[in-house]
Amino acid sequence: TLLAVLNLLTLLTLLTQPTLQTLHTLSTLRALLLAADLELLGVTVDEAVEMDEKSLRRAFRDRSRVLHPDVRDQQPAAEAGEALPSVYELNAAFEVVKKLL
């Protein structure tokens, strides 16, 4: 998925002569992917800076309760016709953020 693409881009950059521009682009991509995963977990970047693994796990559990079809009471409302993320996407986002924080 996106993480695999990012890892491939990193490998290609390391194999070729990395320039300051490519390194900046890669760090920007990593930041965007991390921000997207944090948003999926319902956490802002400012909150994530002060989080430990326990509070990150709590945010993951709270968000998964909202999204899981067997646990939720009713269908949560999607914003502006957007599809809700699946529990599998939420789990993948949690694993990525856990490794990076």
Secondary structure as UniProt FT lines:
FT   HELIX           2..15
FT   HELIX           20..41
FT   HELIX           45..49
FT   HELIX           53..67
FT   TURN            69..71
FT   HELIX           79..81
FT   HELIX           87..100
//
